[in-house]
Amino acid sequence: MTAQLPRRSLLWIMGALALVIAPHALHMPFWVPVVPAFAFAWRLRVYQGRWPFPSLPVRALLVFVSFAGVGLEFRTINGLDPAVALLVIAAGLKTLEMKDPRDYMAAVFVGFFLASAQLLFEQEIHYALLALTGLTGMTAALVARHQRAPAPGFPTPLALAARLLAQSLPLMLLLFVVFPRIAPLWSLPQSKSAARTGPSDTMAPGDIAHLGASSALAFRVSFADPVPAQRELYWRGLVLSQFDGREWSVPGFARMEADLALRGLRKVAVREPGFLPGGNSTRYSVILEPSNRQWAYVLGYPLSYDDTLRIGSDFRLISTSMVTQRKGYRVSSDLAAVLEPQLHPLRRALELRLPDGFNPRAVAMARDWRAAAESDEVFIERVLQWFRDEAFFYTLNPPLLGRDTVDDFLFGERRGFCEHYASAFTVLLRAAGIPARVVVGYQGGERNPYENYLLVHEFDAHAWTEAWIAGRGWVRLDATAAVAPGRVESGLGEAIGDEFLSDSPLAFERYRGVPLIALIRMRWDLVTYQWARLVLEYDTERQAAFLTRLLGGLSPARLVAAMLAAGGLAMLLVVLSLFGARPRRQREPHTAAYLRMCERLAAAGLPRAVGEGPLAYAARIASARPELALVVQGITDDFVALGYASATQPGLLARLRRASLSFRASAWLSGNFPSGTIRL
């Protein structure tokens, strides 16, 4: 380990480290990748002989500053984010003391880990390809460490690394398909402050409008049954029952249910929710994007769902873990179920509560209208008709509201997004004595025409009202649909026109009406969806189902036999790649012409001896077969001139080629040519 490093290997290791560090720059503070870039620049100057290696005090200072910077940035040096940041910095700083193979190997191992650590943050197919590229680069750097200069015809480090990884693919696929599924390394908890998507557990004016300006993907849904109509696609996520005059929030018992779900308890609902079946069921699978939240999204009432979910007393679905990575689940829902036909007194009190002293005009109007109405349904229809008839506007850029947000909105600005209408409508219903609450989730979805699944984006985030009506249970009411029916029927883009993604002019979703962009976007999303469904969601249940179909049943004997057979096939492919037919080495033109003559002489019984030079061989041929002397000597002289002389005559290579192609040793030896003539 004290041998000197090949100089060219230093360039390989720095290039490979830069390759594996680059993807981490997307989720690290900007200064973290700057440190290894600075170290690489310094080491390159050392490589050129212009700067000295940094002294020990300088290296110690760089390490101390790096630790201090990471600690100040993340407020800790424990956890995934600071650990990876320190490794990124260490990979760069290690090059500043790289003098022998021991240092080189340490940098290689750190590089291998960094290439894989990309998948701790993102598992999209392009990140997987970046990780594979990084692994190839690090393997090439490892090859370069043992390869001072490739011999003629021997693969370069990059080509040999690619070949090695290609030979490992069969074994990798075998392990992926049949090896028992365990919790992946990337299920490690991440920082809760990481930038994620989705609504929060509170809602104030402007919150959902902020999501409406985002084109990020929230989740994908594939249906086993016909896809419901667009107006039925209300994805329930959160139920907000507490109102302080401005902000809606999740009540305390709902937070307790979420905490119980995190503890893995089977029963989490404070009170089991009751329902009456409606007979309109549908089955679907959801793949959630990371949100760093705990809630899932569901249509109607969830009849059945995966073991990783729990149901709350307000009919929402709760994940048993924070959704820090992509999460898949399957649900069967009843879209027409009667939710909670009998309302508990405590629930009624909660869903009627309003803060004192807020929004007096709205409260007074609601009470007057309810007193004049024959029933709750008549009052609700009057309020919705008022929204339709008055000059209310649906916009992503609502004005700021004062202390009495509902009064300011209903009787002043009258411009708002879905949360403004849901909040105002719910307050009017509660003031009229009708239990009501705000539900936050998503509405609609964009169908991928190349496969039957929906894409639900952040701009599909929506808020609506649920009101409890005797005999009907909780009924979905959407004041936004009364003001902007296109929002529910056709989506946000049709409802707000030019305002749609106006802050994101480069977002592909903004131009989905352009045929070429729509084609590229949907084709790529299909690839991403299949990657998520077939690779990232390949869990124990899917593995068991696949192996059952493949083997006709699961048993230890069949599984062992399948693993042995697949392993043997994988090893056979590796052996064939190692010892199979190899491509002929590419010879220089003058060498190929000379060897052609040697092969024809060998076929005539005059082979060239091992280690015999061209001139010695020509002399031996002239002594043994004088009739071949002239032509063999001519070809040999031309070959020597082209291969060893410092200058050559024009047309010499062409003459050599013609002579070697026309040379027939067997013809000369059989006497078919007159003595003294040369066939060229």
GIKA-V20671 format. One record per residue. N is the residue number from 1. RES is the residue in three letters. D_LAST is the distance of its C-alpha to the last C-alpha in Angstrom with 2 decimals. Layout:
BEGIN
N & RES & D_LAST
N & RES & D_LAST
END
This chain:
BEGIN
1 & MET & 58.63
2 & THR & 58.85
3 & ALA & 55.11
4 & GLN & 53.78
5 & LEU & 52.49
6 & PRO & 48.92
7 & ARG & 49.32
8 & ARG & 47.21
9 & SER & 49.47
10 & LEU & 52.39
11 & LEU & 50.73
12 & TRP & 50.04
13 & ILE & 53.67
14 & MET & 55.16
15 & GLY & 52.99
16 & ALA & 53.90
17 & LEU & 57.59
18 & ALA & 57.60
19 & LEU & 56.15
20 & VAL & 58.96
21 & ILE & 61.70
22 & ALA & 60.99
23 & PRO & 62.48
24 & HIS & 65.65
25 & ALA & 66.26
26 & LEU & 67.36
27 & HIS & 70.45
28 & MET & 71.18
29 & PRO & 73.20
30 & PHE & 71.03
31 & TRP & 71.44
32 & VAL & 70.15
33 & PRO & 66.40
34 & VAL & 66.92
35 & VAL & 67.65
36 & PRO & 64.25
37 & ALA & 62.55
38 & PHE & 64.44
39 & ALA & 63.49
40 & PHE & 59.78
41 & ALA & 59.92
42 & TRP & 61.67
43 & ARG & 59.24
44 & LEU & 56.29
45 & ARG & 57.89
46 & VAL & 58.27
47 & TYR & 54.61
48 & GLN & 53.78
49 & GLY & 56.13
50 & ARG & 58.60
51 & TRP & 61.55
52 & PRO & 63.05
53 & PHE & 63.79
54 & PRO & 67.24
55 & SER & 70.02
56 & LEU & 72.01
57 & PRO & 74.98
58 & VAL & 72.73
59 & ARG & 71.10
60 & ALA & 74.57
61 & LEU & 75.81
62 & LEU & 72.94
63 & VAL & 73.72
64 & PHE & 77.45
65 & VAL & 76.96
66 & SER & 74.64
67 & PHE & 77.19
68 & ALA & 79.97
69 & GLY & 78.05
70 & VAL & 77.32
71 & GLY & 80.93
72 & LEU & 82.32
73 & GLU & 79.94
74 & PHE & 80.61
75 & ARG & 84.04
76 & THR & 82.77
77 & ILE & 79.85
78 & ASN & 80.28
79 & GLY & 78.67
80 & LEU & 75.30
81 & ASP & 74.82
82 & PRO & 75.74
83 & ALA & 73.81
84 & VAL & 70.55
85 & ALA & 71.26
86 & LEU & 71.69
87 & LEU & 68.42
88 & VAL & 66.58
89 & ILE & 68.09
90 & ALA & 67.46
91 & ALA & 63.77
92 & GLY & 63.44
93 & LEU & 65.71
94 & LYS & 63.96
95 & THR & 60.88
96 & LEU & 63.11
97 & GLU & 63.55
98 & MET & 60.17
99 & LYS & 59.01
100 & ASP & 58.15
101 & PRO & 56.86
102 & ARG & 60.45
103 & ASP & 61.06
104 & TYR & 57.70
105 & MET & 58.50
106 & ALA & 61.94
107 & ALA & 60.44
108 & VAL & 57.99
109 & PHE & 60.89
110 & VAL & 62.94
111 & GLY & 60.02
112 & PHE & 59.67
113 & PHE & 63.38
114 & LEU & 63.30
115 & ALA & 60.48
116 & SER & 62.69
117 & ALA & 65.89
118 & GLN & 64.81
119 & LEU & 65.88
120 & LEU & 69.38
121 & PHE & 70.01
122 & GLU & 67.93
123 & GLN & 66.11
124 & GLU & 64.62
125 & ILE & 61.09
126 & HIS & 59.68
127 & TYR & 61.45
128 & ALA & 59.95
129 & LEU & 56.47
130 & LEU & 57.32
131 & ALA & 58.46
132 & LEU & 55.26
133 & THR & 53.22
134 & GLY & 55.38
135 & LEU & 54.92
136 & THR & 51.14
137 & GLY & 51.36
138 & MET & 53.63
139 & THR & 51.37
140 & ALA & 48.43
141 & ALA & 50.64
142 & LEU & 51.41
143 & VAL & 47.72
144 & ALA & 47.11
145 & ARG & 49.92
146 & HIS & 47.87
147 & GLN & 44.44
148 & ARG & 44.00
149 & ALA & 40.41
150 & PRO & 38.36
151 & ALA & 35.46
152 & PRO & 32.00
153 & GLY & 32.06
154 & PHE & 35.85
155 & PRO & 38.07
156 & THR & 40.06
157 & PRO & 43.84
158 & LEU & 44.51
159 & ALA & 41.88
160 & LEU & 43.12
161 & ALA & 46.73
162 & ALA & 46.09
163 & ARG & 44.48
164 & LEU & 47.51
165 & LEU & 49.97
166 & ALA & 48.15
167 & GLN & 48.43
168 & SER & 52.16
169 & LEU & 52.85
170 & PRO & 53.51
171 & LEU & 56.07
172 & MET & 57.61
173 & LEU & 58.09
174 & LEU & 59.59
175 & LEU & 62.08
176 & PHE & 62.98
177 & VAL & 63.72
178 & VAL & 65.59
179 & PHE & 66.84
180 & PRO & 70.59
181 & ARG & 71.25
182 & ILE & 73.13
183 & ALA & 74.36
184 & PRO & 71.37
185 & LEU & 71.31
186 & TRP & 71.41
187 & SER & 74.90
188 & LEU & 76.26
189 & PRO & 78.94
190 & GLN & 77.92
191 & SER & 80.01
192 & LYS & 82.63
193 & SER & 82.23
194 & ALA & 78.62
195 & ALA & 77.98
196 & ARG & 78.31
197 & THR & 79.22
198 & GLY & 82.18
199 & PRO & 85.90
200 & SER & 88.19
201 & ASP & 91.48
202 & THR & 93.47
203 & MET & 93.50
204 & ALA & 94.86
205 & PRO & 94.47
206 & GLY & 90.88
207 & ASP & 89.28
208 & ILE & 87.57
209 & ALA & 86.83
210 & HIS & 84.70
211 & LEU & 82.70
212 & GLY & 82.44
213 & ALA & 80.28
214 & SER & 77.68
215 & SER & 74.67
216 & ALA & 74.11
217 & LEU & 73.90
218 & ALA & 77.01
219 & PHE & 76.03
220 & ARG & 74.27
221 & VAL & 76.07
222 & SER & 74.84
223 & PHE & 77.43
224 & ALA & 77.65
225 & ASP & 80.11
226 & PRO & 80.10
227 & VAL & 80.07
228 & PRO & 83.60
229 & ALA & 84.36
230 & GLN & 83.62
231 & ARG & 87.35
232 & GLU & 87.72
233 & LEU & 85.09
234 & TYR & 87.46
235 & TRP & 85.94
236 & ARG & 88.89
237 & GLY & 88.18
238 & LEU & 91.32
239 & VAL & 94.99
240 & LEU & 96.94
241 & SER & 100.69
242 & GLN & 102.05
243 & PHE & 102.77
244 & ASP & 104.17
245 & GLY & 104.58
246 & ARG & 101.05
247 & GLU & 98.66
248 & TRP & 98.18
249 & SER & 97.20
250 & VAL & 96.85
251 & PRO & 100.18
252 & GLY & 100.77
253 & PHE & 100.73
254 & ALA & 97.30
255 & ARG & 95.97
256 & MET & 97.55
257 & GLU & 95.79
258 & ALA & 92.44
259 & ASP & 93.24
260 & LEU & 94.18
261 & ALA & 90.88
262 & LEU & 89.01
263 & ARG & 90.93
264 & GLY & 89.55
265 & LEU & 92.90
266 & ARG & 92.84
267 & LYS & 95.93
268 & VAL & 95.90
269 & ALA & 98.06
270 & VAL & 101.54
271 & ARG & 102.77
272 & GLU & 100.72
273 & PRO & 99.96
274 & GLY & 101.43
275 & PHE & 99.95
276 & LEU & 100.41
277 & PRO & 97.32
278 & GLY & 96.45
279 & GLY & 94.02
280 & ASN & 91.09
281 & SER & 88.53
282 & THR & 84.87
283 & ARG & 82.25
284 & TYR & 79.60
285 & SER & 77.39
286 & VAL & 77.35
287 & ILE & 74.81
288 & LEU & 76.61
289 & GLU & 74.87
290 & PRO & 76.12
291 & SER & 79.53
292 & ASN & 81.12
293 & ARG & 84.06
294 & GLN & 85.66
295 & TRP & 86.25
296 & ALA & 84.28
297 & TYR & 84.56
298 & VAL & 85.96
299 & LEU & 87.20
300 & GLY & 90.83
301 & TYR & 92.18
302 & PRO & 89.72
303 & LEU & 90.54
304 & SER & 87.92
305 & TYR & 85.42
306 & ASP & 83.26
307 & ASP & 84.76
308 & THR & 83.54
309 & LEU & 86.05
310 & ARG & 89.84
311 & ILE & 92.23
312 & GLY & 94.89
313 & SER & 98.41
314 & ASP & 97.36
315 & PHE & 94.58
316 & ARG & 91.68
317 & LEU & 88.86
318 & ILE & 88.42
319 & SER & 85.37
320 & THR & 86.02
321 & SER & 83.69
322 & MET & 82.73
323 & VAL & 79.79
324 & THR & 77.60
325 & GLN & 74.44
326 & ARG & 73.48
327 & LYS & 75.95
328 & GLY & 75.91
329 & TYR & 78.93
330 & ARG & 80.09
331 & VAL & 83.42
332 & SER & 85.49
333 & SER & 87.98
334 & ASP & 90.95
335 & LEU & 90.93
336 & ALA & 94.47
337 & ALA & 96.25
338 & VAL & 99.68
339 & LEU & 99.41
340 & GLU & 102.55
341 & PRO & 105.14
342 & GLN & 107.90
343 & LEU & 107.80
344 & HIS & 109.14
345 & PRO & 111.85
346 & LEU & 109.92
347 & ARG & 106.83
348 & ARG & 109.00
349 & ALA & 110.51
350 & LEU & 107.11
351 & GLU & 105.71
352 & LEU & 108.79
353 & ARG & 109.02
354 & LEU & 108.86
355 & PRO & 109.47
356 & ASP & 112.84
357 & GLY & 113.06
358 & PHE & 109.62
359 & ASN & 108.90
360 & PRO & 112.55
361 & ARG & 111.88
362 & ALA & 109.31
363 & VAL & 111.55
364 & ALA & 114.60
365 & MET & 112.76
366 & ALA & 111.39
367 & ARG & 114.83
368 & ASP & 116.43
369 & TRP & 113.83
370 & ARG & 114.09
371 & ALA & 117.86
372 & ALA & 117.55
373 & ALA & 114.92
374 & GLU & 115.85
375 & SER & 113.17
376 & ASP & 110.24
377 & GLU & 107.86
378 & VAL & 109.71
379 & PHE & 109.59
380 & ILE & 105.84
381 & GLU & 105.19
382 & ARG & 107.34
383 & VAL & 105.34
384 & LEU & 102.00
385 & GLN & 103.33
386 & TRP & 104.45
387 & PHE & 100.90
388 & ARG & 99.66
389 & ASP & 102.29
390 & GLU & 102.47
391 & ALA & 99.95
392 & PHE & 97.87
393 & PHE & 94.24
394 & TYR & 91.28
395 & THR & 89.13
396 & LEU & 86.80
397 & ASN & 88.53
398 & PRO & 92.20
399 & PRO & 94.70
400 & LEU & 96.34
401 & LEU & 99.55
402 & GLY & 102.72
403 & ARG & 104.85
404 & ASP & 105.79
405 & THR & 102.28
406 & VAL & 103.33
407 & ASP & 106.07
408 & ASP & 103.81
409 & PHE & 101.15
410 & LEU & 103.42
411 & PHE & 105.81
412 & GLY & 103.81
413 & GLU & 100.04
414 & ARG & 99.17
415 & ARG & 95.48
416 & GLY & 93.69
417 & PHE & 91.01
418 & CYS & 91.52
419 & GLU & 93.26
420 & HIS & 95.89
421 & TYR & 96.74
422 & ALA & 96.69
423 & SER & 98.88
424 & ALA & 101.37
425 & PHE & 101.63
426 & THR & 102.21
427 & VAL & 104.93
428 & LEU & 106.67
429 & LEU & 106.61
430 & ARG & 108.02
431 & ALA & 110.70
432 & ALA & 111.69
433 & GLY & 112.09
434 & ILE & 108.89
435 & PRO & 106.77
436 & ALA & 103.38
437 & ARG & 100.35
438 & VAL & 97.01
439 & VAL & 93.80
440 & VAL & 90.51
441 & GLY & 87.07
442 & TYR & 84.58
443 & GLN & 84.88
444 & GLY & 82.19
445 & GLY & 78.47
446 & GLU & 75.25
447 & ARG & 73.51
448 & ASN & 69.77
449 & PRO & 68.69
450 & TYR & 65.68
451 & GLU & 67.88
452 & ASN & 71.62
453 & TYR & 72.75
454 & LEU & 74.62
455 & LEU & 73.95
456 & VAL & 77.12
457 & HIS & 76.79
458 & GLU & 79.16
459 & PHE & 80.19
460 & ASP & 81.57
461 & ALA & 84.18
462 & HIS & 87.61
463 & ALA & 91.28
464 & TRP & 93.92
465 & THR & 97.41
466 & GLU & 98.76
467 & ALA & 102.45
468 & TRP & 104.58
469 & ILE & 106.53
470 & ALA & 108.98
471 & GLY & 107.64
472 & ARG & 104.08
473 & GLY & 103.31
474 & TRP & 100.80
475 & VAL & 99.55
476 & ARG & 96.57
477 & LEU & 97.55
478 & ASP & 95.19
479 & ALA & 96.85
480 & THR & 93.45
481 & ALA & 92.81
482 & ALA & 96.07
483 & VAL & 94.93
484 & ALA & 91.19
485 & PRO & 90.53
486 & GLY & 86.85
487 & ARG & 86.40
488 & VAL & 87.07
489 & GLU & 85.60
490 & SER & 82.36
491 & GLY & 81.91
492 & LEU & 82.39
493 & GLY & 79.82
494 & GLU & 81.72
495 & ALA & 85.07
496 & ILE & 84.53
497 & GLY & 81.88
498 & ASP & 80.48
499 & GLU & 81.94
500 & PHE & 79.51
501 & LEU & 77.32
502 & SER & 78.01
503 & ASP & 77.58
504 & SER & 74.09
505 & PRO & 72.12
506 & LEU & 68.78
507 & ALA & 69.95
508 & PHE & 67.98
509 & GLU & 71.24
510 & ARG & 72.69
511 & TYR & 70.09
512 & ARG & 70.07
513 & GLY & 70.95
514 & VAL & 67.52
515 & PRO & 65.37
516 & LEU & 62.09
517 & ILE & 63.87
518 & ALA & 65.87
519 & LEU & 62.73
520 & ILE & 61.01
521 & ARG & 64.24
522 & MET & 65.13
523 & ARG & 61.65
524 & TRP & 61.46
525 & ASP & 65.03
526 & LEU & 64.18
527 & VAL & 61.43
528 & THR & 63.94
529 & TYR & 66.61
530 & GLN & 64.45
531 & TRP & 63.48
532 & ALA & 67.16
533 & ARG & 68.23
534 & LEU & 65.56
535 & VAL & 64.89
536 & LEU & 67.77
537 & GLU & 70.45
538 & TYR & 69.06
539 & ASP & 72.26
540 & THR & 73.87
541 & GLU & 75.31
542 & ARG & 72.08
543 & GLN & 70.20
544 & ALA & 72.76
545 & ALA & 72.58
546 & PHE & 68.77
547 & LEU & 68.67
548 & THR & 71.47
549 & ARG & 69.52
550 & LEU & 66.32
551 & LEU & 67.94
552 & GLY & 70.79
553 & GLY & 73.32
554 & LEU & 73.64
555 & SER & 74.48
556 & PRO & 73.50
557 & ALA & 71.62
558 & ARG & 69.60
559 & LEU & 68.87
560 & VAL & 67.69
561 & ALA & 65.52
562 & ALA & 63.99
563 & MET & 63.31
564 & LEU & 61.70
565 & ALA & 59.51
566 & ALA & 58.52
567 & GLY & 57.96
568 & GLY & 55.77
569 & LEU & 53.70
570 & ALA & 53.37
571 & MET & 52.27
572 & LEU & 49.76
573 & LEU & 48.19
574 & VAL & 48.08
575 & VAL & 46.49
576 & LEU & 43.83
577 & SER & 43.07
578 & LEU & 42.84
579 & PHE & 40.84
580 & GLY & 39.09
581 & ALA & 35.40
582 & ARG & 34.02
583 & PRO & 31.33
584 & ARG & 27.93
585 & ARG & 27.62
586 & GLN & 25.61
587 & ARG & 22.75
588 & GLU & 21.40
589 & PRO & 17.99
590 & HIS & 16.32
591 & THR & 18.20
592 & ALA & 17.18
593 & ALA & 13.41
594 & TYR & 14.21
595 & LEU & 16.66
596 & ARG & 14.33
597 & MET & 12.46
598 & CYS & 16.05
599 & GLU & 17.29
600 & ARG & 14.88
601 & LEU & 15.80
602 & ALA & 19.39
603 & ALA & 19.25
604 & ALA & 18.32
605 & GLY & 21.36
606 & LEU & 20.07
607 & PRO & 21.47
608 & ARG & 21.80
609 & ALA & 25.48
610 & VAL & 27.69
611 & GLY & 27.89
612 & GLU & 25.09
613 & GLY & 23.36
614 & PRO & 19.60
615 & LEU & 20.08
616 & ALA & 22.41
617 & TYR & 20.13
618 & ALA & 17.25
619 & ALA & 19.97
620 & ARG & 21.30
621 & ILE & 18.07
622 & ALA & 17.72
623 & SER & 21.38
624 & ALA & 21.31
625 & ARG & 18.13
626 & PRO & 17.21
627 & GLU & 14.45
628 & LEU & 12.47
629 & ALA & 13.70
630 & LEU & 11.13
631 & VAL & 8.17
632 & VAL & 11.05
633 & GLN & 12.82
634 & GLY & 10.21
635 & ILE & 10.08
636 & THR & 13.82
637 & ASP & 14.68
638 & ASP & 13.36
639 & PHE & 15.29
640 & VAL & 18.31
641 & ALA & 18.38
642 & LEU & 18.45
643 & GLY & 20.89
644 & TYR & 23.22
645 & ALA & 23.08
646 & SER & 25.81
647 & ALA & 23.78
648 & THR & 20.18
649 & GLN & 18.37
650 & PRO & 18.04
651 & GLY & 14.71
652 & LEU & 13.60
653 & LEU & 13.79
654 & ALA & 11.78
655 & ARG & 8.81
656 & LEU & 9.53
657 & ARG & 9.87
658 & ARG & 6.66
659 & ALA & 4.93
660 & SER & 8.11
661 & LEU & 8.36
662 & SER & 5.61
663 & PHE & 6.86
664 & ARG & 9.78
665 & ALA & 12.17
666 & SER & 14.81
667 & ALA & 12.96
668 & TRP & 12.33
669 & LEU & 15.91
670 & SER & 17.40
671 & GLY & 16.26
672 & ASN & 14.63
673 & PHE & 12.00
674 & PRO & 13.69
675 & SER & 14.43
676 & GLY & 12.93
677 & THR & 9.57
678 & ILE & 6.18
679 & ARG & 3.79
680 & LEU & 0.00
END
